[in-house]
Amino acid sequence: MNTPELALRYQRLDQRAAQIRVQIARVEVALADNLEPERLERERASAEAARRNIELRLRERERETEGRRTRLRARERELMSGRVRNPTELMKMQQEVQHLKVAVGEEEDAQLMLMEQQESLDVDLTRLTRELEAAREKAAAAAPELRQRLEQLTAELAQVEADREATWDLVPADWQLAYRRVQRRLADPVAEVAGNQCQACHVAVTSSGMQALRRAALLQCDNCGRILVVA
């Protein structure tokens, strides 16, 4: 393997190492923080809080309704007793009875709406509980595979980094210096030449440049500055 090939191999190994590190980070995140169970737990907690709030409102409505029913029954008995003979008082009592009947009806309608909301939340809670259990089981089942994948990636990274450093040691000092200089501004300091063109920026290489490349000389692209190697 000549010097240009070594420089290109080093770049590819360096890029592969970066890719593996990204994959390792993703696997570590998946192992440490499974987002789906957390999302479902938050949804279930929100639904439970909403249901508790409805239960409280329903009990309050029931107390208010029962109080009005009690007053309504008392006023109706008083009307039916015949003890009240004054027409004005009778009219007022009849109006009060009618008002209490309307109020009781409205309270019963409000209770019915709350009960419907409660039933809907019960359905949601049942669904969320089922989905949460499934998500937890899925996360637990995936953990061994994720740990195995992490071990494989870690071993591969160690091998790639070792190969990369061994390759770098074979690259001459002047090539190493040029590589590092280009790397300060470009992530890929080496570019292949095919069809007499730099494959990074697609600018043509001169005939004298192509002759230098065939001799495996150190040559940089006149346009992008990358180190050129023949594909």
C-alpha positions in Angstrom: 0.0 0.0 0.0 1.5 3.3 -1.1 1.4 6.6 0.8 -1.8 8.0 -0.9 -3.6 4.7 -0.3 -2.5 4.9 3.4 -3.8 8.5 3.7 -7.2 7.5 2.2 -7.4 4.4 4.3 -6.7 6.5 7.5 -9.5 8.9 6.5 -12.0 6.1 6.0 -11.1 4.5 9.3 -11.4 7.8 11.0 -14.8 8.3 9.5 -15.9 4.8 10.4 -14.8 5.4 14.0 -16.9 8.5 14.1 -19.9 6.6 12.8 -19.5 3.9 15.4 -19.3 6.4 18.2 -22.6 7.9 17.1 -24.2 4.4 17.0 -22.8 3.7 20.5 -24.3 6.9 21.8 -27.7 6.0 20.4 -27.7 2.5 21.9 -26.6 3.9 25.3 -29.5 6.4 25.1 -31.9 3.6 24.2 -30.7 1.5 27.2 -30.7 4.3 29.7 -33.9 6.1 28.7 -36.7 4.4 26.9 -39.0 7.3 25.9 -42.2 5.4 25.1 -42.9 4.1 28.7 -42.2 7.5 30.1 -44.6 9.2 27.6 -47.3 6.7 28.5 -46.7 7.1 32.2 -47.1 10.9 31.8 -50.4 10.4 29.8 -51.7 7.9 32.4 -50.9 10.2 35.3 -52.6 13.1 33.5 -55.7 10.9 32.9 -55.8 9.8 36.5 -55.6 13.4 37.8 -58.4 14.4 35.4 -60.5 11.5 36.7 -59.9 12.4 40.4 -60.9 16.0 39.6 -64.2 14.7 37.9 -64.9 12.5 40.9 -64.5 15.5 43.3 -66.8 17.6 41.1 -69.3 14.8 40.9 -69.5 14.4 44.6 -69.9 18.2 45.1 -72.7 18.2 42.5 -74.4 15.2 44.2 -74.3 17.1 47.6 -75.8 20.2 46.0 -78.5 18.2 44.2 -79.4 16.3 47.3 -79.7 19.5 49.2 -82.0 21.0 46.6 -84.1 17.8 46.5 -84.5 17.9 50.2 -85.7 21.5 50.1 -87.9 20.7 47.1 -89.6 17.8 49.0 -90.1 20.0 52.1 -91.7 22.8 50.1 -93.9 20.3 48.2 -95.1 18.8 51.4 -95.8 22.2 52.8 -97.9 23.1 49.7 -99.8 19.9 49.9 -100.5 20.2 53.6 -102.9 23.1 53.1 -101.5 25.0 56.0 -100.5 27.9 53.8 -103.6 29.8 52.8 -102.3 33.3 52.0 -102.4 33.6 48.2 -99.2 35.7 48.1 -97.3 33.1 50.2 -98.7 30.3 48.1 -97.5 32.0 44.9 -94.0 32.5 46.3 -93.8 28.9 47.5 -95.0 27.6 44.1 -92.3 29.8 42.4 -89.7 28.5 44.7 -90.8 24.9 44.0 -90.6 25.5 40.3 -87.2 27.1 40.7 -85.9 24.2 42.7 -87.2 21.7 40.1 -85.4 23.6 37.4 -82.2 23.7 39.5 -82.4 20.0 40.3 -82.8 19.2 36.6 -79.8 21.3 35.7 -77.8 19.6 38.4 -78.8 16.2 37.2 -77.8 17.1 33.6 -74.4 18.4 34.8 -73.9 15.2 36.8 -74.7 13.1 33.7 -72.1 15.0 31.6 -69.5 14.4 34.4 -70.4 10.7 34.5 -69.9 10.5 30.7 -66.5 12.2 31.0 -65.7 9.8 33.8 -66.6 6.8 31.6 -64.4 8.2 28.8 -61.5 8.6 31.1 -62.0 5.1 32.4 -61.6 3.8 28.9 -58.5 5.9 28.3 -57.0 4.7 31.6 -57.6 1.1 30.6 -56.0 1.6 27.2 -53.0 3.6 28.6 -52.4 1.0 31.3 -52.4 -1.8 28.7 -50.1 0.2 26.4 -47.8 1.0 29.2 -47.4 -2.6 30.3 -46.7 -3.6 26.6 -44.1 -0.8 26.3 -42.4 -1.9 29.5 -42.3 -5.5 28.3 -40.9 -4.4 25.0 -38.2 -2.3 26.6 -37.2 -5.2 28.9 -37.1 -7.6 26.0 -35.0 -5.2 23.9 -32.4 -4.6 26.7 -30.4 -7.8 26.2 -30.2 -7.2 22.4 -29.2 -3.6 23.0 -26.4 -4.6 25.4 -25.1 -7.2 22.9 -25.2 -4.5 20.2 -23.3 -2.2 22.5 -20.6 -4.8 23.1 -20.2 -5.4 19.4 -19.9 -1.8 18.6 -17.4 -1.1 21.4 -15.3 -4.0 20.2 -15.5 -2.8 16.6 -14.6 0.7 17.6 -11.5 -0.5 19.5 -10.4 -2.5 16.4 -11.1 0.4 14.0 -9.2 2.8 16.2 -6.2 0.4 16.5 -6.2 0.0 12.7 -6.4 3.7 12.2 -3.5 4.5 14.5 -1.4 1.7 12.9 -2.2 3.2 9.5 -1.3 6.7 10.6 2.1 5.5 11.9 2.9 4.4 8.3 2.0 7.8 6.8 5.1 10.0 6.2 5.5 13.1 8.3 5.0 15.5 5.4 1.7 13.8 4.5 0.7 13.9 8.1 1.4 17.6 8.3 -0.6 18.3 5.2 -3.5 16.1 6.3 -3.7 17.9 9.7 -3.6 21.3 8.0 -6.5 20.5 5.7 -8.4 18.8 8.5 -8.6 22.1 10.4 -11.2 23.4 7.8 -12.4 20.2 6.2 -13.8 17.0 7.7 -12.5 14.9 4.8 -8.9 16.1 3.9 -8.4 13.4 1.3 -10.3 13.2 -2.1 -10.1 10.7 -4.8 -9.5 11.6 -8.4 -11.5 9.9 -11.2 -11.8 10.9 -14.8 -9.1 13.6 -14.1 -11.5 15.3 -11.6 -11.4 15.9 -7.9 -14.4 13.9 -6.6 -15.0 16.3 -3.8 -15.3 19.6 -5.7 -15.3 18.2 -9.3 -12.6 20.5 -10.6 -10.3 19.1 -13.3 -6.7 18.2 -12.3 -4.0 19.4 -14.7 -2.0 16.9 -16.8 1.1 17.6 -14.8 -0.9 17.0 -11.6 -2.1 13.7 -12.9 1.5 12.7 -13.7 2.5 13.6 -10.1 -0.4 11.6 -8.7 0.7 8.5 -10.8 4.1 8.9 -9.0 2.2 8.9 -5.7 3.5 12.4 -5.0 1.8 14.7 -2.4 -0.6 16.9 -4.4 -3.5 19.1 -3.2 -6.5 20.2 -5.2 -6.0 23.7 -6.7 -9.7 24.4 -5.8 -10.6 22.8 -2.5 -7.2 22.1 -1.1 -7.8 18.4 -0.4 -5.0 15.9 -0.7 -5.6 14.1 -4.0 -5.2 10.3 -4.6 -5.9 8.3 -7.7 -9.1 6.3 -7.4 
